[in-house]
Amino acid sequence: MTEQGEDHRSGQQDGARARTLRRALWGAATAVAATVAMIAVTLPRGASAHGGGSDGTASAARPGHGAAGSAAVTEDAAPQGPQTGDGPLTKAEVDRARSIALSHGTPRDFRTAEGTQGAEYLDTDLVDPPDDAPGGPRRVEVLSYDYGHDRLVKQTVNLDTGTVERTDTATGVQPPPSRDETRQAAALLIKDPLGQGLRTDFSAATKGRTLTSPDQLRLRGMSFSTGEQSAPAGLDKCGTNRCVRLFTQVGNGPWIDTTDYVIDLSDRTVGRIH
């Protein structure tokens, strides 16, 4: 199978895992167990503990391979074309559901990760129709994160009426980060003094290039909570705050191990586990 085909299959698997985790997380009784299962990830062979191989340079791994490349993220690609009943959401439906949720169901005190008005979009999912009403209206769950109150927000949107029928919130629930959150976490790490190892290994792997932007890396992110594993005092808010760990790769080149670092998107700070 080609690498492109493997990446596509990996994306589908990521999406399925993300949906399963999201639903498990919403049930508080299984939140910790579900997340612990998702973070059992093995790093690419040869990656060091602080952003380099055993010789101080970035470690190599074949692009698109290794368990680190399978870490769950949200935001599934939507199919094209019209859908009915319980068919997959189309891109147009996803865009419309997001627009309805933002316009009609987002209070003014909600905040994105960057501090602007609104909620940080994470993902969408089709609501299963009731067994006794299979031909009813298509409803969509829009999942977002409100950084103003550090809480997960689930808005149920009726696509037929164009309304938000219900809004549920939960604190201490941390689904996998979106691609945008992952990118923001990487930007914070790159600029932080603790990101020196990442910057050094990137320069070594690219023959002297300077790392200045997340766009220069291939990124995967996963949420981090002190309720699931121990951490220094500086990270004791993680779980209540929105915290992210990163898997980083130099374009199509070597992996750089950054999993010791935790980026608190709520406080905009960077900490280290070990």
Contacts in CASP RR format, 6 or more apart in sequence:
PFRMAT RR
TARGET T0000
AUTHOR 0000-0000-0000
METHOD contacts of the structure
MODEL  1
MTEQGEDHRSGQQDGARARTLRRALWGAATAVAATVAMIAVTLPRGASAH
GGGSDGTASAARPGHGAAGSAAVTEDAAPQGPQTGDGPLTKAEVDRARSI
ALSHGTPRDFRTAEGTQGAEYLDTDLVDPPDDAPGGPRRVEVLSYDYGHD
RLVKQTVNLDTGTVERTDTATGVQPPPSRDETRQAAALLIKDPLGQGLRT
DFSAATKGRTLTSPDQLRLRGMSFSTGEQSAPAGLDKCGTNRCVRLFTQV
GNGPWIDTTDYVIDLSDRTVGRIH
1 9 0 8 1.000
3 63 0 8 1.000
3 64 0 8 1.000
6 64 0 8 1.000
6 65 0 8 1.000
7 64 0 8 1.000
10 64 0 8 1.000
10 69 0 8 1.000
10 70 0 8 1.000
11 76 0 8 1.000
11 77 0 8 1.000
13 70 0 8 1.000
14 70 0 8 1.000
14 71 0 8 1.000
14 72 0 8 1.000
14 73 0 8 1.000
15 72 0 8 1.000
15 73 0 8 1.000
15 74 0 8 1.000
15 76 0 8 1.000
17 38 0 8 1.000
17 72 0 8 1.000
18 72 0 8 1.000
18 73 0 8 1.000
18 74 0 8 1.000
18 76 0 8 1.000
18 123 0 8 1.000
18 175 0 8 1.000
18 176 0 8 1.000
19 76 0 8 1.000
19 123 0 8 1.000
19 125 0 8 1.000
20 34 0 8 1.000
21 34 0 8 1.000
21 35 0 8 1.000
21 38 0 8 1.000
21 72 0 8 1.000
21 175 0 8 1.000
21 176 0 8 1.000
22 74 0 8 1.000
22 123 0 8 1.000
22 125 0 8 1.000
22 143 0 8 1.000
22 175 0 8 1.000
24 30 0 8 1.000
24 31 0 8 1.000
24 33 0 8 1.000
24 34 0 8 1.000
25 31 0 8 1.000
25 34 0 8 1.000
25 35 0 8 1.000
25 152 0 8 1.000
25 173 0 8 1.000
25 174 0 8 1.000
25 175 0 8 1.000
26 152 0 8 1.000
26 154 0 8 1.000
26 170 0 8 1.000
26 173 0 8 1.000
28 170 0 8 1.000
28 173 0 8 1.000
31 172 0 8 1.000
31 173 0 8 1.000
32 225 0 8 1.000
32 227 0 8 1.000
32 228 0 8 1.000
35 174 0 8 1.000
35 223 0 8 1.000
35 225 0 8 1.000
35 228 0 8 1.000
36 228 0 8 1.000
38 72 0 8 1.000
38 176 0 8 1.000
38 222 0 8 1.000
39 222 0 8 1.000
39 228 0 8 1.000
39 229 0 8 1.000
41 67 0 8 1.000
41 68 0 8 1.000
41 70 0 8 1.000
41 71 0 8 1.000
41 222 0 8 1.000
41 247 0 8 1.000
42 66 0 8 1.000
42 67 0 8 1.000
42 68 0 8 1.000
43 67 0 8 1.000
43 68 0 8 1.000
43 247 0 8 1.000
43 255 0 8 1.000
43 257 0 8 1.000
43 259 0 8 1.000
44 59 0 8 1.000
44 61 0 8 1.000
44 65 0 8 1.000
44 66 0 8 1.000
44 68 0 8 1.000
44 255 0 8 1.000
44 257 0 8 1.000
45 59 0 8 1.000
45 61 0 8 1.000
46 53 0 8 1.000
46 54 0 8 1.000
46 59 0 8 1.000
46 61 0 8 1.000
47 53 0 8 1.000
47 59 0 8 1.000
47 61 0 8 1.000
47 255 0 8 1.000
47 256 0 8 1.000
47 257 0 8 1.000
48 54 0 8 1.000
48 56 0 8 1.000
48 59 0 8 1.000
48 257 0 8 1.000
49 257 0 8 1.000
49 260 0 8 1.000
49 274 0 8 1.000
50 197 0 8 1.000
50 257 0 8 1.000
50 260 0 8 1.000
51 58 0 8 1.000
51 197 0 8 1.000
51 198 0 8 1.000
51 201 0 8 1.000
51 256 0 8 1.000
51 257 0 8 1.000
51 258 0 8 1.000
52 58 0 8 1.000
52 59 0 8 1.000
52 197 0 8 1.000
52 201 0 8 1.000
52 256 0 8 1.000
52 257 0 8 1.000
53 59 0 8 1.000
53 201 0 8 1.000
53 257 0 8 1.000
56 201 0 8 1.000
56 204 0 8 1.000
57 201 0 8 1.000
57 204 0 8 1.000
57 205 0 8 1.000
58 201 0 8 1.000
58 202 0 8 1.000
58 204 0 8 1.000
58 205 0 8 1.000
58 250 0 8 1.000
58 254 0 8 1.000
58 255 0 8 1.000
58 256 0 8 1.000
59 254 0 8 1.000
59 255 0 8 1.000
59 256 0 8 1.000
59 257 0 8 1.000
60 253 0 8 1.000
60 254 0 8 1.000
60 255 0 8 1.000
61 249 0 8 1.000
61 253 0 8 1.000
61 254 0 8 1.000
61 255 0 8 1.000
63 218 0 8 1.000
63 249 0 8 1.000
63 251 0 8 1.000
63 252 0 8 1.000
63 253 0 8 1.000
68 220 0 8 1.000
68 247 0 8 1.000
68 255 0 8 1.000
69 220 0 8 1.000
69 247 0 8 1.000
71 176 0 8 1.000
71 220 0 8 1.000
71 221 0 8 1.000
71 222 0 8 1.000
71 247 0 8 1.000
72 176 0 8 1.000
72 222 0 8 1.000
73 176 0 8 1.000
73 177 0 8 1.000
73 178 0 8 1.000
73 179 0 8 1.000
73 182 0 8 1.000
73 220 0 8 1.000
73 221 0 8 1.000
73 222 0 8 1.000
74 122 0 8 1.000
74 123 0 8 1.000
74 143 0 8 1.000
74 175 0 8 1.000
74 176 0 8 1.000
74 177 0 8 1.000
74 178 0 8 1.000
74 179 0 8 1.000
75 122 0 8 1.000
75 123 0 8 1.000
75 178 0 8 1.000
75 179 0 8 1.000
76 123 0 8 1.000
78 88 0 8 1.000
78 89 0 8 1.000
78 90 0 8 1.000
78 91 0 8 1.000
78 93 0 8 1.000
78 94 0 8 1.000
78 124 0 8 1.000
79 88 0 8 1.000
79 89 0 8 1.000
79 90 0 8 1.000
79 91 0 8 1.000
80 90 0 8 1.000
80 91 0 8 1.000
81 90 0 8 1.000
81 92 0 8 1.000
82 90 0 8 1.000
83 89 0 8 1.000
83 90 0 8 1.000
83 93 0 8 1.000
83 138 0 8 1.000
84 138 0 8 1.000
85 129 0 8 1.000
85 134 0 8 1.000
85 135 0 8 1.000
85 136 0 8 1.000
85 138 0 8 1.000
86 126 0 8 1.000
86 128 0 8 1.000
86 129 0 8 1.000
86 134 0 8 1.000
87 126 0 8 1.000
88 126 0 8 1.000
89 97 0 8 1.000
89 124 0 8 1.000
89 125 0 8 1.000
89 126 0 8 1.000
89 140 0 8 1.000
93 138 0 8 1.000
93 140 0 8 1.000
93 159 0 8 1.000
94 124 0 8 1.000
94 140 0 8 1.000
96 159 0 8 1.000
96 162 0 8 1.000
97 124 0 8 1.000
97 140 0 8 1.000
97 142 0 8 1.000
97 157 0 8 1.000
97 159 0 8 1.000
98 121 0 8 1.000
98 124 0 8 1.000
98 142 0 8 1.000
100 157 0 8 1.000
100 159 0 8 1.000
100 162 0 8 1.000
100 163 0 8 1.000
100 164 0 8 1.000
101 119 0 8 1.000
101 142 0 8 1.000
101 144 0 8 1.000
101 155 0 8 1.000
101 157 0 8 1.000
101 164 0 8 1.000
102 118 0 8 1.000
102 119 0 8 1.000
104 162 0 8 1.000
104 163 0 8 1.000
104 164 0 8 1.000
105 155 0 8 1.000
105 164 0 8 1.000
105 167 0 8 1.000
106 118 0 8 1.000
106 119 0 8 1.000
106 144 0 8 1.000
108 117 0 8 1.000
109 148 0 8 1.000
109 149 0 8 1.000
110 117 0 8 1.000
110 118 0 8 1.000
110 119 0 8 1.000
110 144 0 8 1.000
110 146 0 8 1.000
110 148 0 8 1.000
110 149 0 8 1.000
110 153 0 8 1.000
111 117 0 8 1.000
111 118 0 8 1.000
111 119 0 8 1.000
111 146 0 8 1.000
111 147 0 8 1.000
111 148 0 8 1.000
112 118 0 8 1.000
112 119 0 8 1.000
112 120 0 8 1.000
112 147 0 8 1.000
113 120 0 8 1.000
113 145 0 8 1.000
113 147 0 8 1.000
113 180 0 8 1.000
113 181 0 8 1.000
113 184 0 8 1.000
113 242 0 8 1.000
113 265 0 8 1.000
114 184 0 8 1.000
115 147 0 8 1.000
115 148 0 8 1.000
118 146 0 8 1.000
119 144 0 8 1.000
119 145 0 8 1.000
119 146 0 8 1.000
119 153 0 8 1.000
120 144 0 8 1.000
120 145 0 8 1.000
120 146 0 8 1.000
120 147 0 8 1.000
120 178 0 8 1.000
120 180 0 8 1.000
120 181 0 8 1.000
121 142 0 8 1.000
121 143 0 8 1.000
121 144 0 8 1.000
121 178 0 8 1.000
121 180 0 8 1.000
122 143 0 8 1.000
122 144 0 8 1.000
122 145 0 8 1.000
122 175 0 8 1.000
122 177 0 8 1.000
122 178 0 8 1.000
122 181 0 8 1.000
123 143 0 8 1.000
123 175 0 8 1.000
123 178 0 8 1.000
124 140 0 8 1.000
124 141 0 8 1.000
124 142 0 8 1.000
124 143 0 8 1.000
125 140 0 8 1.000
125 141 0 8 1.000
125 143 0 8 1.000
126 138 0 8 1.000
126 139 0 8 1.000
126 140 0 8 1.000
126 141 0 8 1.000
127 138 0 8 1.000
127 139 0 8 1.000
127 140 0 8 1.000
127 141 0 8 1.000
127 156 0 8 1.000
129 135 0 8 1.000
129 136 0 8 1.000
129 139 0 8 1.000
136 160 0 8 1.000
137 158 0 8 1.000
137 159 0 8 1.000
137 160 0 8 1.000
137 161 0 8 1.000
138 158 0 8 1.000
138 159 0 8 1.000
138 160 0 8 1.000
139 156 0 8 1.000
139 157 0 8 1.000
139 158 0 8 1.000
139 159 0 8 1.000
139 165 0 8 1.000
140 156 0 8 1.000
140 157 0 8 1.000
140 159 0 8 1.000
141 154 0 8 1.000
141 155 0 8 1.000
141 156 0 8 1.000
141 157 0 8 1.000
142 154 0 8 1.000
142 155 0 8 1.000
142 156 0 8 1.000
142 157 0 8 1.000
143 152 0 8 1.000
143 153 0 8 1.000
143 154 0 8 1.000
143 175 0 8 1.000
144 152 0 8 1.000
144 153 0 8 1.000
144 155 0 8 1.000
145 151 0 8 1.000
145 152 0 8 1.000
145 153 0 8 1.000
145 181 0 8 1.000
145 242 0 8 1.000
146 152 0 8 1.000
146 153 0 8 1.000
146 169 0 8 1.000
147 242 0 8 1.000
147 265 0 8 1.000
147 266 0 8 1.000
149 169 0 8 1.000
149 171 0 8 1.000
150 171 0 8 1.000
150 172 0 8 1.000
150 240 0 8 1.000
150 241 0 8 1.000
150 242 0 8 1.000
150 266 0 8 1.000
151 169 0 8 1.000
151 170 0 8 1.000
151 171 0 8 1.000
151 172 0 8 1.000
151 173 0 8 1.000
152 169 0 8 1.000
152 170 0 8 1.000
152 171 0 8 1.000
152 172 0 8 1.000
152 173 0 8 1.000
152 174 0 8 1.000
152 175 0 8 1.000
153 167 0 8 1.000
153 168 0 8 1.000
153 169 0 8 1.000
154 167 0 8 1.000
154 168 0 8 1.000
154 169 0 8 1.000
154 170 0 8 1.000
155 164 0 8 1.000
155 166 0 8 1.000
155 167 0 8 1.000
155 168 0 8 1.000
156 164 0 8 1.000
156 165 0 8 1.000
156 166 0 8 1.000
156 167 0 8 1.000
156 168 0 8 1.000
157 163 0 8 1.000
157 164 0 8 1.000
157 165 0 8 1.000
158 164 0 8 1.000
158 165 0 8 1.000
171 240 0 8 1.000
172 225 0 8 1.000
172 239 0 8 1.000
172 240 0 8 1.000
174 223 0 8 1.000
174 224 0 8 1.000
174 225 0 8 1.000
174 239 0 8 1.000
174 242 0 8 1.000
174 243 0 8 1.000
175 223 0 8 1.000
176 221 0 8 1.000
176 222 0 8 1.000
176 223 0 8 1.000
177 185 0 8 1.000
177 221 0 8 1.000
177 222 0 8 1.000
177 223 0 8 1.000
177 242 0 8 1.000
177 244 0 8 1.000
177 265 0 8 1.000
179 219 0 8 1.000
181 242 0 8 1.000
181 244 0 8 1.000
181 265 0 8 1.000
182 219 0 8 1.000
182 220 0 8 1.000
182 221 0 8 1.000
182 244 0 8 1.000
182 246 0 8 1.000
183 214 0 8 1.000
183 219 0 8 1.000
184 265 0 8 1.000
185 221 0 8 1.000
185 244 0 8 1.000
185 246 0 8 1.000
185 263 0 8 1.000
185 265 0 8 1.000
186 214 0 8 1.000
186 217 0 8 1.000
186 219 0 8 1.000
186 246 0 8 1.000
186 248 0 8 1.000
186 263 0 8 1.000
187 213 0 8 1.000
187 214 0 8 1.000
188 263 0 8 1.000
188 265 0 8 1.000
188 268 0 8 1.000
188 269 0 8 1.000
188 270 0 8 1.000
189 195 0 8 1.000
189 198 0 8 1.000
189 246 0 8 1.000
189 258 0 8 1.000
189 261 0 8 1.000
189 263 0 8 1.000
189 270 0 8 1.000
190 198 0 8 1.000
190 199 0 8 1.000
190 211 0 8 1.000
190 212 0 8 1.000
190 213 0 8 1.000
190 214 0 8 1.000
192 270 0 8 1.000
194 261 0 8 1.000
194 270 0 8 1.000
194 271 0 8 1.000
194 272 0 8 1.000
195 258 0 8 1.000
195 261 0 8 1.000
195 270 0 8 1.000
198 211 0 8 1.000
198 248 0 8 1.000
198 256 0 8 1.000
198 258 0 8 1.000
199 210 0 8 1.000
199 211 0 8 1.000
201 256 0 8 1.000
202 209 0 8 1.000
202 211 0 8 1.000
202 216 0 8 1.000
202 217 0 8 1.000
202 250 0 8 1.000
202 256 0 8 1.000
203 209 0 8 1.000
203 210 0 8 1.000
203 211 0 8 1.000
205 250 0 8 1.000
205 253 0 8 1.000
205 254 0 8 1.000
205 256 0 8 1.000
206 250 0 8 1.000
209 216 0 8 1.000
211 217 0 8 1.000
216 250 0 8 1.000
216 251 0 8 1.000
217 248 0 8 1.000
217 249 0 8 1.000
217 250 0 8 1.000
217 251 0 8 1.000
218 248 0 8 1.000
218 249 0 8 1.000
218 250 0 8 1.000
218 251 0 8 1.000
218 252 0 8 1.000
219 246 0 8 1.000
219 247 0 8 1.000
219 248 0 8 1.000
219 249 0 8 1.000
220 246 0 8 1.000
220 247 0 8 1.000
221 244 0 8 1.000
221 245 0 8 1.000
221 246 0 8 1.000
221 247 0 8 1.000
222 244 0 8 1.000
222 245 0 8 1.000
222 247 0 8 1.000
223 239 0 8 1.000
223 242 0 8 1.000
223 243 0 8 1.000
223 244 0 8 1.000
223 245 0 8 1.000
224 231 0 8 1.000
224 235 0 8 1.000
224 238 0 8 1.000
224 239 0 8 1.000
224 243 0 8 1.000
224 244 0 8 1.000
224 245 0 8 1.000
224 262 0 8 1.000
225 238 0 8 1.000
225 239 0 8 1.000
225 243 0 8 1.000
226 235 0 8 1.000
226 236 0 8 1.000
226 237 0 8 1.000
226 238 0 8 1.000
226 239 0 8 1.000
227 239 0 8 1.000
231 238 0 8 1.000
231 262 0 8 1.000
231 273 0 8 1.000
232 271 0 8 1.000
232 272 0 8 1.000
232 273 0 8 1.000
234 271 0 8 1.000
235 243 0 8 1.000
235 262 0 8 1.000
235 264 0 8 1.000
235 271 0 8 1.000
235 273 0 8 1.000
237 243 0 8 1.000
237 264 0 8 1.000
237 266 0 8 1.000
237 267 0 8 1.000
238 262 0 8 1.000
238 264 0 8 1.000
241 264 0 8 1.000
241 265 0 8 1.000
241 266 0 8 1.000
241 267 0 8 1.000
242 264 0 8 1.000
242 265 0 8 1.000
242 266 0 8 1.000
243 262 0 8 1.000
243 263 0 8 1.000
243 264 0 8 1.000
243 265 0 8 1.000
243 266 0 8 1.000
244 262 0 8 1.000
244 263 0 8 1.000
244 265 0 8 1.000
245 258 0 8 1.000
245 259 0 8 1.000
245 261 0 8 1.000
245 262 0 8 1.000
245 263 0 8 1.000
246 258 0 8 1.000
246 259 0 8 1.000
246 261 0 8 1.000
246 263 0 8 1.000
247 255 0 8 1.000
247 258 0 8 1.000
247 259 0 8 1.000
248 255 0 8 1.000
248 256 0 8 1.000
248 257 0 8 1.000
248 258 0 8 1.000
249 255 0 8 1.000
249 256 0 8 1.000
250 256 0 8 1.000
260 272 0 8 1.000
260 273 0 8 1.000
260 274 0 8 1.000
261 270 0 8 1.000
261 271 0 8 1.000
261 272 0 8 1.000
261 273 0 8 1.000
262 270 0 8 1.000
262 271 0 8 1.000
262 272 0 8 1.000
262 273 0 8 1.000
263 269 0 8 1.000
263 270 0 8 1.000
263 271 0 8 1.000
264 270 0 8 1.000
264 271 0 8 1.000
END
